[in-house]
Amino acid sequence: MKKIRVKQVRSKIRRPQDQKRTLEALGLRKMDQVVEHEASATILGMVNKVKHLVSVEEVK
């Protein structure tokens, strides 16, 4: 399965509670923090929900 690298590039301040919780569930707690995840349907759905706050790249 592919891996993706997710980086938080925008702040979660003044965002709805569900978006804050999604960032927390992805493991992102601070700006510019980077986490790696398997590219499962669940993770991709979470990333899609906060796509305006994160950047995503595929890990080779």
N, C-alpha and C positions, 0 to 999 in steps of 0.2 A: 504494500500500500504506500502511496506517496506521502511525503511529509511536507508540511507548510510551515513557514516562519511568519509569525504574526507580531507586529510592532505597533504599540499605541502611539499615535502621532498627534492626537488632539485630546484635550482635557475632557474629563467626565463631569466637570462642574456645570451646573444648569442643564443637565440631561435628565430625562425621565428615569424613574427608579428601575424599570426593567432593563434599560440599557446599561446602567451602572452594575446591575447584578450579572448581566451577560459578560461584561468585561472582567468582573471578579471570577466568574466561572471559567473563563478562558485563562485565568492566571495572571491577568494584567492589573497591577495595582498602582503603577506610577507611569508618568510620561516617559517615553523612549524605552520602556521595558520591552524585551523581546522574549517570546516563548515559541517552542516548537510543538506541533501536534500532528498526529496522523490526519490525513485528509478524509475523514469519515463524513457521512451525511450530517450527523449531528453537529460536528465542529464547523462544517461549511455553512450550515444554517445559522449558527451563532455568529460567525464572522459576517455573514450577509446582513444580519440585524444591526451590526455596529460598523458597517463598512465605511461610514463617513468619519469614524474615529480611529481607524486602524489602517495599516498598509500590510499587504500580504505578498509573500513571494514563495516560490517553490524551492525546496531544498534538493540539491542534486546528490 
